[in-house]
Amino acid sequence: MTFAYYIPSDYSEEKFKRKELDYGRHLSPIAIWGTPANVAAGIDAHNNVVRNLASNRKGVIFFDQQEAMPKNGKVFDDSCHFSEQGARRFVENVIQPICDYWRRVGKLRP
């Protein structure tokens, strides 16, 4: 699975501190990990490695969480921590491909 994140296009440390971004609770400023551009580049690089690994392995259950998660403050409390709604969405996203796999191999009934 890829790592989901969300950095608003108008992100700044000042807006984060004033809670002016559309994040839920504004838990952790991105500066604890690096600059917004570097954090995004690092996570994107990680996600690309995961995508490549999954595409070259038979029997791997892969889910692209970064692509599936909405990019807004309803599901994120900061750049990488989910709100309660986001956590629910995360679980729904993870459960579906696992259930699909078990149905395909005949271990789970519809």
N, CA, C and O atoms as CSV, one atom per row, in Angstrom:
chain,resi,resn,atom,element,x,y,z
A,1,MET,N,N,0.843,-1.175,0.000
A,1,MET,CA,C,0.000,0.000,0.000
A,1,MET,C,C,0.888,1.238,0.000
A,1,MET,O,O,1.942,1.277,0.635
A,2,THR,N,N,0.434,2.228,-0.723
A,2,THR,CA,C,1.141,3.498,-0.697
A,2,THR,C,C,0.757,4.289,0.549
A,2,THR,O,O,-0.206,3.969,1.245
A,3,PHE,N,N,1.524,5.306,0.799
A,3,PHE,CA,C,1.333,6.171,1.958
A,3,PHE,C,C,0.552,7.406,1.512
A,3,PHE,O,O,0.997,8.131,0.622
A,4,ALA,N,N,-0.593,7.647,2.114
A,4,ALA,CA,C,-1.421,8.798,1.751
A,4,ALA,C,C,-1.002,10.037,2.528
A,4,ALA,O,O,-0.701,9.976,3.721
A,5,TYR,N,N,-0.990,11.157,1.825
A,5,TYR,CA,C,-0.695,12.433,2.470
A,5,TYR,C,C,-1.452,13.541,1.747
A,5,TYR,O,O,-1.956,13.358,0.638
A,6,TYR,N,N,-1.517,14.691,2.404
A,6,TYR,CA,C,-2.189,15.848,1.815
A,6,TYR,C,C,-1.515,17.118,2.304
A,6,TYR,O,O,-1.452,17.385,3.504
A,7,ILE,N,N,-1.016,17.890,1.361
A,7,ILE,CA,C,-0.422,19.184,1.666
A,7,ILE,C,C,-1.180,20.219,0.831
A,7,ILE,O,O,-1.059,20.219,-0.394
A,8,PRO,N,N,-1.955,21.097,1.463
A,8,PRO,CA,C,-2.705,22.097,0.693
A,8,PRO,C,C,-1.764,22.966,-0.149
A,8,PRO,O,O,-0.626,23.223,0.244
A,9,SER,N,N,-2.243,23.407,-1.289
A,9,SER,CA,C,-1.405,24.225,-2.181
A,9,SER,C,C,-0.996,25.542,-1.527
A,9,SER,O,O,0.031,26.120,-1.883
A,10,ASP,N,N,-1.794,26.019,-0.573
A,10,ASP,CA,C,-1.464,27.284,0.096
A,10,ASP,C,C,-0.812,27.064,1.467
A,10,ASP,O,O,-0.863,27.944,2.326
A,11,TYR,N,N,-0.198,25.883,1.670
A,11,TYR,CA,C,0.403,25.560,2.960
A,11,TYR,C,C,1.513,26.547,3.323
A,11,TYR,O,O,2.359,26.887,2.496
A,12,SER,N,N,1.491,26.993,4.564
A,12,SER,CA,C,2.602,27.734,5.156
A,12,SER,C,C,2.582,27.442,6.652
A,12,SER,O,O,1.545,27.101,7.220
A,13,GLU,N,N,3.734,27.580,7.267
A,13,GLU,CA,C,3.811,27.346,8.711
A,13,GLU,C,C,2.927,28.339,9.464
A,13,GLU,O,O,2.304,27.991,10.467
A,14,GLU,N,N,2.878,29.560,8.977
A,14,GLU,CA,C,2.061,30.586,9.627
A,14,GLU,C,C,0.575,30.209,9.564
A,14,GLU,O,O,-0.138,30.297,10.563
A,15,LYS,N,N,0.125,29.793,8.392
A,15,LYS,CA,C,-1.285,29.385,8.264
A,15,LYS,C,C,-1.566,28.163,9.115
A,15,LYS,O,O,-2.645,28.046,9.697
A,16,PHE,N,N,-0.604,27.250,9.195
A,16,PHE,CA,C,-0.788,26.068,10.030
A,16,PHE,C,C,-0.940,26.477,11.489
A,16,PHE,O,O,-1.861,26.025,12.169
A,17,LYS,N,N,-0.047,27.326,11.970
A,17,LYS,CA,C,-0.096,27.769,13.373
A,17,LYS,C,C,-1.394,28.494,13.700
A,17,LYS,O,O,-1.921,28.370,14.806
A,18,ARG,N,N,-1.908,29.252,12.736
A,18,ARG,CA,C,-3.164,29.988,12.946
A,18,ARG,C,C,-4.395,29.134,12.646
A,18,ARG,O,O,-5.524,29.612,12.758
A,19,LYS,N,N,-4.184,27.878,12.267
A,19,LYS,CA,C,-5.253,26.939,11.925
A,19,LYS,C,C,-6.148,27.480,10.814
A,19,LYS,O,O,-7.373,27.381,10.870
A,20,GLU,N,N,-5.502,28.049,9.810
A,20,GLU,CA,C,-6.216,28.621,8.673
A,20,GLU,C,C,-6.276,27.675,7.472
A,20,GLU,O,O,-6.891,28.004,6.458
A,21,LEU,N,N,-5.653,26.526,7.575
A,21,LEU,CA,C,-5.706,25.551,6.489
A,21,LEU,C,C,-6.944,24.678,6.671
A,21,LEU,O,O,-7.586,24.723,7.720
A,22,ASP,N,N,-7.276,23.901,5.674
A,22,ASP,CA,C,-8.503,23.109,5.792
A,22,ASP,C,C,-8.312,21.789,6.524
A,22,ASP,O,O,-9.186,20.925,6.463
A,23,TYR,N,N,-7.173,21.611,7.223
A,23,TYR,CA,C,-6.974,20.423,8.044
A,23,TYR,C,C,-7.999,20.402,9.177
A,23,TYR,O,O,-8.536,21.433,9.584
A,24,GLY,N,N,-8.250,19.182,9.671
A,24,GLY,CA,C,-9.131,19.058,10.818
A,24,GLY,C,C,-8.548,19.700,12.058
A,24,GLY,O,O,-8.871,20.844,12.377
A,25,ARG,N,N,-7.684,18.968,12.768
A,25,ARG,CA,C,-7.181,19.449,14.057
A,25,ARG,C,C,-5.821,20.139,13.999
A,25,ARG,O,O,-5.362,20.641,15.025
A,26,HIS,N,N,-5.166,20.184,12.857
A,26,HIS,CA,C,-3.841,20.805,12.759
A,26,HIS,C,C,-2.896,20.214,13.818
A,26,HIS,O,O,-2.406,20.931,14.691
A,27,LEU,N,N,-2.650,18.916,13.731
A,27,LEU,CA,C,-1.862,18.233,14.761
A,27,LEU,C,C,-0.364,18.523,14.702
A,27,LEU,O,O,0.205,19.012,15.678
A,28,SER,N,N,0.274,18.234,13.587
A,28,SER,CA,C,1.732,18.351,13.496
A,28,SER,C,C,2.132,19.179,12.282
A,28,SER,O,O,1.739,18.857,11.160
A,29,PRO,N,N,2.902,20.235,12.487
A,29,PRO,CA,C,3.351,21.020,11.331
A,29,PRO,C,C,4.318,20.205,10.482
A,29,PRO,O,O,5.084,19.395,11.004
A,30,ILE,N,N,4.279,20.416,9.205
A,30,ILE,CA,C,5.125,19.641,8.291
A,30,ILE,C,C,6.604,19.892,8.546
A,30,ILE,O,O,7.436,19.052,8.201
A,31,ALA,N,N,6.950,21.023,9.140
A,31,ALA,CA,C,8.355,21.370,9.380
A,31,ALA,C,C,9.084,20.342,10.250
A,31,ALA,O,O,10.313,20.283,10.212
A,32,ILE,N,N,8.370,19.539,11.025
A,32,ILE,CA,C,9.053,18.527,11.834
A,32,ILE,C,C,9.663,17.433,10.959
A,32,ILE,O,O,10.538,16.694,11.411
A,33,TRP,N,N,9.205,17.327,9.707
A,33,TRP,CA,C,9.770,16.349,8.771
A,33,TRP,C,C,10.647,17.018,7.710
A,33,TRP,O,O,11.555,16.383,7.173
A,34,GLY,N,N,10.385,18.295,7.404
A,34,GLY,CA,C,11.143,18.989,6.368
A,34,GLY,C,C,10.282,20.057,5.707
A,34,GLY,O,O,9.241,20.449,6.234
A,35,THR,N,N,10.728,20.517,4.554
A,35,THR,CA,C,9.939,21.502,3.815
A,35,THR,C,C,8.795,20.784,3.100
A,35,THR,O,O,8.910,19.594,2.805
A,36,PRO,N,N,7.703,21.477,2.818
A,36,PRO,CA,C,6.601,20.821,2.106
A,36,PRO,C,C,7.048,20.134,0.813
A,36,PRO,O,O,6.644,19.003,0.546
A,37,ALA,N,N,7.866,20.797,0.021
A,37,ALA,CA,C,8.305,20.201,-1.251
A,37,ALA,C,C,9.138,18.943,-1.024
A,37,ALA,O,O,8.967,17.951,-1.732
A,38,ASN,N,N,10.030,18.978,-0.049
A,38,ASN,CA,C,10.871,17.809,0.213
A,38,ASN,C,C,10.085,16.655,0.817
A,38,ASN,O,O,10.334,15.495,0.488
A,39,VAL,N,N,9.145,16.961,1.693
A,39,VAL,CA,C,8.314,15.910,2.279
A,39,VAL,C,C,7.490,15.241,1.182
A,39,VAL,O,O,7.419,14.014,1.120
A,40,ALA,N,N,6.871,16.036,0.323
A,40,ALA,CA,C,6.082,15.468,-0.783
A,40,ALA,C,C,6.971,14.628,-1.698
A,40,ALA,O,O,6.585,13.528,-2.092
A,41,ALA,N,N,8.152,15.133,-2.038
A,41,ALA,CA,C,9.064,14.393,-2.921
A,41,ALA,C,C,9.500,13.074,-2.283
A,41,ALA,O,O,9.588,12.050,-2.961
A,42,GLY,N,N,9.769,13.102,-0.983
A,42,GLY,CA,C,10.177,11.882,-0.290
A,42,GLY,C,C,9.073,10.836,-0.258
A,42,GLY,O,O,9.318,9.658,-0.520
A,43,ILE,N,N,7.866,11.266,0.063
A,43,ILE,CA,C,6.742,10.323,0.112
A,43,ILE,C,C,6.429,9.810,-1.286
A,43,ILE,O,O,6.149,8.624,-1.462
A,44,ASP,N,N,6.474,10.689,-2.280
A,44,ASP,CA,C,6.219,10.253,-3.657
A,44,ASP,C,C,7.255,9.222,-4.104
A,44,ASP,O,O,6.908,8.237,-4.756
A,45,ALA,N,N,8.524,9.444,-3.759
A,45,ALA,CA,C,9.573,8.479,-4.109
A,45,ALA,C,C,9.305,7.133,-3.428
A,45,ALA,O,O,9.416,6.082,-4.059
A,46,HIS,N,N,8.956,7.171,-2.152
A,46,HIS,CA,C,8.615,5.948,-1.411
A,46,HIS,C,C,7.451,5.235,-2.086
A,46,HIS,O,O,7.502,4.026,-2.314
A,47,ASN,N,N,6.405,5.987,-2.404
A,47,ASN,CA,C,5.235,5.378,-3.030
A,47,ASN,C,C,5.557,4.760,-4.383
A,47,ASN,O,O,5.018,3.708,-4.726
A,48,ASN,N,N,6.428,5.401,-5.152
A,48,ASN,CA,C,6.809,4.836,-6.450
A,48,ASN,C,C,7.567,3.523,-6.294
A,48,ASN,O,O,7.385,2.606,-7.095
A,49,VAL,N,N,8.406,3.425,-5.280
A,49,VAL,CA,C,9.109,2.169,-5.011
A,49,VAL,C,C,8.098,1.081,-4.658
A,49,VAL,O,O,8.194,-0.039,-5.160
A,50,VAL,N,N,7.142,1.397,-3.809
A,50,VAL,CA,C,6.122,0.424,-3.416
A,50,VAL,C,C,5.307,-0.020,-4.637
A,50,VAL,O,O,5.046,-1.211,-4.809
A,51,ARG,N,N,4.909,0.929,-5.476
A,51,ARG,CA,C,4.159,0.576,-6.695
A,51,ARG,C,C,4.974,-0.361,-7.575
A,51,ARG,O,O,4.456,-1.362,-8.069
A,52,ASN,N,N,6.244,-0.038,-7.770
A,52,ASN,CA,C,7.099,-0.879,-8.612
A,52,ASN,C,C,7.287,-2.273,-8.016
A,52,ASN,O,O,7.220,-3.266,-8.741
A,53,LEU,N,N,7.518,-2.358,-6.725
A,53,LEU,CA,C,7.661,-3.662,-6.080
A,53,LEU,C,C,6.398,-4.493,-6.241
A,53,LEU,O,O,6.463,-5.674,-6.582
A,54,ALA,N,N,5.256,-3.876,-5.995
A,54,ALA,CA,C,3.988,-4.602,-6.081
A,54,ALA,C,C,3.703,-5.067,-7.507
A,54,ALA,O,O,3.157,-6.152,-7.707
A,55,SER,N,N,4.066,-4.261,-8.491
A,55,SER,CA,C,3.764,-4.625,-9.875
A,55,SER,C,C,4.617,-5.786,-10.372
A,55,SER,O,O,4.255,-6.439,-11.350
A,56,ASN,N,N,5.739,-6.052,-9.716
A,56,ASN,CA,C,6.649,-7.123,-10.129
A,56,ASN,C,C,6.526,-8.393,-9.297
A,56,ASN,O,O,7.359,-9.291,-9.421
A,57,ARG,N,N,5.508,-8.485,-8.456
A,57,ARG,CA,C,5.369,-9.642,-7.577
A,57,ARG,C,C,3.981,-10.261,-7.745
A,57,ARG,O,O,2.959,-9.592,-7.585
A,58,LYS,N,N,3.971,-11.539,-8.069
A,58,LYS,CA,C,2.697,-12.256,-8.149
A,58,LYS,C,C,2.185,-12.514,-6.740
A,58,LYS,O,O,2.963,-12.750,-5.816
A,59,GLY,N,N,0.876,-12.467,-6.589
A,59,GLY,CA,C,0.261,-12.767,-5.308
A,59,GLY,C,C,0.253,-11.625,-4.308
A,59,GLY,O,O,-0.216,-11.789,-3.182
A,60,VAL,N,N,0.763,-10.481,-4.704
A,60,VAL,CA,C,0.775,-9.326,-3.808
A,60,VAL,C,C,-0.570,-8.619,-3.886
A,60,VAL,O,O,-1.078,-8.342,-4.972
A,61,ILE,N,N,-1.130,-8.337,-2.741
A,61,ILE,CA,C,-2.344,-7.523,-2.687
A,61,ILE,C,C,-1.879,-6.090,-2.518
A,61,ILE,O,O,-1.326,-5.727,-1.480
A,62,PHE,N,N,-2.102,-5.283,-3.533
A,62,PHE,CA,C,-1.634,-3.898,-3.521
A,62,PHE,C,C,-2.818,-2.952,-3.545
A,62,PHE,O,O,-3.811,-3.195,-4.232
A,63,PHE,N,N,-2.701,-1.870,-2.787
A,63,PHE,CA,C,-3.714,-0.824,-2.839
A,63,PHE,C,C,-3.013,0.525,-2.837
A,63,PHE,O,O,-2.105,0.763,-2.041
A,64,ASP,N,N,-3.443,1.405,-3.735
A,64,ASP,CA,C,-2.848,2.741,-3.846
A,64,ASP,C,C,-3.643,3.717,-2.984
A,64,ASP,O,O,-4.545,4.407,-3.458
A,65,GLN,N,N,-3.282,3.751,-1.715
A,65,GLN,CA,C,-3.978,4.606,-0.749
A,65,GLN,C,C,-3.814,6.089,-1.100
A,65,GLN,O,O,-4.741,6.875,-0.903
A,66,GLN,N,N,-2.642,6.476,-1.617
A,66,GLN,CA,C,-2.434,7.874,-1.981
A,66,GLN,C,C,-3.424,8.307,-3.063
A,66,GLN,O,O,-3.954,9.417,-3.012
A,67,GLU,N,N,-3.670,7.447,-4.025
A,67,GLU,CA,C,-4.614,7.783,-5.089
A,67,GLU,C,C,-6.058,7.766,-4.600
A,67,GLU,O,O,-6.881,8.551,-5.071
A,68,ALA,N,N,-6.366,6.891,-3.673
A,68,ALA,CA,C,-7.754,6.701,-3.245
A,68,ALA,C,C,-8.242,7.707,-2.204
A,68,ALA,O,O,-9.422,8.057,-2.180
A,69,MET,N,N,-7.340,8.167,-1.351
A,69,MET,CA,C,-7.781,9.067,-0.281
A,69,MET,C,C,-8.090,10.454,-0.831
A,69,MET,O,O,-7.296,11.010,-1.590
A,70,PRO,N,N,-9.234,11.015,-0.457
A,70,PRO,CA,C,-9.520,12.398,-0.852
A,70,PRO,C,C,-8.453,13.328,-0.284
A,70,PRO,O,O,-7.910,13.080,0.793
A,71,LYS,N,N,-8.166,14.371,-0.996
A,71,LYS,CA,C,-7.137,15.315,-0.556
A,71,LYS,C,C,-7.813,16.561,-0.001
A,71,LYS,O,O,-7.954,17.572,-0.689
A,72,ASN,N,N,-8.226,16.466,1.258
A,72,ASN,CA,C,-8.852,17.607,1.925
A,72,ASN,C,C,-8.797,17.412,3.433
A,72,ASN,O,O,-8.501,16.325,3.930
A,73,GLY,N,N,-9.089,18.481,4.137
A,73,GLY,CA,C,-9.023,18.481,5.587
A,73,GLY,C,C,-10.122,17.706,6.282
A,73,GLY,O,O,-10.081,17.550,7.503
A,74,LYS,N,N,-11.105,17.216,5.540
A,74,LYS,CA,C,-12.113,16.370,6.175
A,74,LYS,C,C,-11.521,15.021,6.562
A,74,LYS,O,O,-11.972,14.388,7.516
A,75,VAL,N,N,-10.512,14.587,5.820
A,75,VAL,CA,C,-9.912,13.285,6.110
A,75,VAL,C,C,-8.503,13.381,6.690
A,75,VAL,O,O,-7.953,12.371,7.131
A,76,PHE,N,N,-7.911,14.570,6.698
A,76,PHE,CA,C,-6.564,14.753,7.246
A,76,PHE,C,C,-6.570,15.794,8.361
A,76,PHE,O,O,-7.176,16.857,8.228
A,77,ASP,N,N,-5.884,15.474,9.471
A,77,ASP,CA,C,-5.688,16.430,10.560
A,77,ASP,C,C,-4.396,17.213,10.393
A,77,ASP,O,O,-4.200,18.237,11.049
A,78,ASP,N,N,-3.534,16.751,9.542
A,78,ASP,CA,C,-2.314,17.444,9.123
A,78,ASP,C,C,-1.848,16.742,7.852
A,78,ASP,O,O,-2.639,16.047,7.214
A,79,SER,N,N,-0.599,16.904,7.477
A,79,SER,CA,C,-0.170,16.367,6.187
A,79,SER,C,C,-0.246,14.846,6.081
A,79,SER,O,O,-0.369,14.317,4.976
A,80,CYS,N,N,-0.176,14.131,7.206
A,80,CYS,CA,C,-0.165,12.665,7.099
A,80,CYS,C,C,-1.002,11.923,8.142
A,80,CYS,O,O,-1.062,10.694,8.106
A,81,HIS,N,N,-1.637,12.618,9.049
A,81,HIS,CA,C,-2.469,11.950,10.054
A,81,HIS,C,C,-3.942,12.120,9.697
A,81,HIS,O,O,-4.404,13.215,9.376
A,82,PHE,N,N,-4.657,11.016,9.763
A,82,PHE,CA,C,-6.069,11.034,9.381
A,82,PHE,C,C,-6.965,11.571,10.490
A,82,PHE,O,O,-6.692,11.397,11.678
A,83,SER,N,N,-8.024,12.217,10.074
A,83,SER,CA,C,-9.109,12.566,10.991
A,83,SER,C,C,-9.898,11.278,11.261
A,83,SER,O,O,-9.580,10.228,10.703
A,84,GLU,N,N,-10.900,11.357,12.093
A,84,GLU,CA,C,-11.735,10.180,12.344
A,84,GLU,C,C,-12.379,9.705,11.035
A,84,GLU,O,O,-12.411,8.507,10.752
A,85,GLN,N,N,-12.887,10.643,10.250
A,85,GLN,CA,C,-13.487,10.293,8.959
A,85,GLN,C,C,-12.432,9.668,8.039
A,85,GLN,O,O,-12.717,8.704,7.329
A,86,GLY,N,N,-11.224,10.215,8.056
A,86,GLY,CA,C,-10.141,9.670,7.239
A,86,GLY,C,C,-9.746,8.265,7.664
A,86,GLY,O,O,-9.458,7.416,6.820
A,87,ALA,N,N,-9.730,8.017,8.966
A,87,ALA,CA,C,-9.397,6.680,9.467
A,87,ALA,C,C,-10.431,5.662,9.007
A,87,ALA,O,O,-10.084,4.543,8.630
A,88,ARG,N,N,-11.696,6.050,9.037
A,88,ARG,CA,C,-12.743,5.150,8.542
A,88,ARG,C,C,-12.539,4.854,7.060
A,88,ARG,O,O,-12.641,3.707,6.627
A,89,ARG,N,N,-12.254,5.889,6.297
A,89,ARG,CA,C,-12.032,5.726,4.855
A,89,ARG,C,C,-10.812,4.838,4.596
A,89,ARG,O,O,-10.843,3.981,3.714
A,90,PHE,N,N,-9.748,5.043,5.360
A,90,PHE,CA,C,-8.538,4.232,5.242
A,90,PHE,C,C,-8.879,2.754,5.413
A,90,PHE,O,O,-8.471,1.924,4.601
A,91,VAL,N,N,-9.619,2.425,6.461
A,91,VAL,CA,C,-9.976,1.027,6.733
A,91,VAL,C,C,-10.838,0.471,5.610
A,91,VAL,O,O,-10.606,-0.646,5.147
A,92,GLU,N,N,-11.822,1.232,5.170
A,92,GLU,CA,C,-12.655,0.774,4.050
A,92,GLU,C,C,-11.797,0.490,2.826
A,92,GLU,O,O,-12.003,-0.511,2.140
A,93,ASN,N,N,-10.843,1.360,2.550
A,93,ASN,CA,C,-9.961,1.185,1.401
A,93,ASN,C,C,-9.111,-0.075,1.524
A,93,ASN,O,O,-8.880,-0.762,0.529
A,94,VAL,N,N,-8.645,-0.386,2.724
A,94,VAL,CA,C,-7.788,-1.548,2.938
A,94,VAL,C,C,-8.597,-2.845,2.888
A,94,VAL,O,O,-8.147,-3.840,2.319
A,95,ILE,N,N,-9.764,-2.830,3.471
A,95,ILE,CA,C,-10.586,-4.035,3.561
A,95,ILE,C,C,-11.026,-4.532,2.186
A,95,ILE,O,O,-11.027,-5.737,1.933
A,96,GLN,N,N,-11.398,-3.616,1.302
A,96,GLN,CA,C,-11.958,-4.017,0.011
A,96,GLN,C,C,-11.027,-4.903,-0.819
A,96,GLN,O,O,-11.458,-5.967,-1.263
A,97,PRO,N,N,-9.761,-4.510,-1.051
A,97,PRO,CA,C,-8.906,-5.394,-1.852
A,97,PRO,C,C,-8.617,-6.736,-1.182
A,97,PRO,O,O,-8.419,-7.742,-1.864
A,98,ILE,N,N,-8.593,-6.753,0.148
A,98,ILE,CA,C,-8.375,-8.022,0.851
A,98,ILE,C,C,-9.580,-8.933,0.657
A,98,ILE,O,O,-9.426,-10.118,0.359
A,99,CYS,N,N,-10.774,-8.386,0.825
A,99,CYS,CA,C,-11.984,-9.183,0.610
A,99,CYS,C,C,-12.082,-9.648,-0.842
A,99,CYS,O,O,-12.456,-10.790,-1.110
A,100,ASP,N,N,-11.748,-8.765,-1.771
A,100,ASP,CA,C,-11.765,-9.147,-3.191
A,100,ASP,C,C,-10.825,-10.324,-3.442
A,100,ASP,O,O,-11.170,-11.257,-4.168
A,101,TYR,N,N,-9.646,-10.278,-2.846
A,101,TYR,CA,C,-8.681,-11.368,-3.001
A,101,TYR,C,C,-9.254,-12.673,-2.451
A,101,TYR,O,O,-9.216,-13.702,-3.126
A,102,TRP,N,N,-9.778,-12.634,-1.245
A,102,TRP,CA,C,-10.296,-13.866,-0.640
A,102,TRP,C,C,-11.497,-14.411,-1.399
A,102,TRP,O,O,-11.707,-15.624,-1.433
A,103,ARG,N,N,-12.283,-13.536,-2.006
A,103,ARG,CA,C,-13.376,-14.022,-2.862
A,103,ARG,C,C,-12.820,-14.728,-4.099
A,103,ARG,O,O,-13.331,-15.770,-4.507
A,104,ARG,N,N,-11.764,-14.151,-4.698
A,104,ARG,CA,C,-11.159,-14.750,-5.888
A,104,ARG,C,C,-10.595,-16.132,-5.614
A,104,ARG,O,O,-10.695,-17.024,-6.457
A,105,VAL,N,N,-10.014,-16.314,-4.461
A,105,VAL,CA,C,-9.420,-17.612,-4.153
A,105,VAL,C,C,-10.416,-18.548,-3.467
A,105,VAL,O,O,-10.054,-19.657,-3.072
A,106,GLY,N,N,-11.666,-18.106,-3.325
A,106,GLY,CA,C,-12.714,-18.977,-2.804
A,106,GLY,C,C,-12.731,-19.160,-1.316
A,106,GLY,O,O,-13.333,-20.116,-0.827
A,107,LYS,N,N,-12.088,-18.276,-0.565
A,107,LYS,CA,C,-12.047,-18.390,0.892
A,107,LYS,C,C,-13.063,-17.500,1.601
A,107,LYS,O,O,-13.230,-17.578,2.818
A,108,LEU,N,N,-13.740,-16.653,0.826
A,108,LEU,CA,C,-14.714,-15.739,1.412
A,108,LEU,C,C,-15.953,-15.756,0.546
A,108,LEU,O,O,-15.878,-15.616,-0.675
A,109,ARG,N,N,-17.068,-15.924,1.177
A,109,ARG,CA,C,-18.322,-15.955,0.428
A,109,ARG,C,C,-18.905,-14.555,0.342
A,109,ARG,O,O,-18.768,-13.747,1.261
A,110,PRO,N,N,-19.566,-14.281,-0.797
A,110,PRO,CA,C,-20.161,-12.932,-0.988
A,110,PRO,C,C,-21.177,-12.556,0.062
A,110,PRO,O,O,-21.741,-11.463,0.012
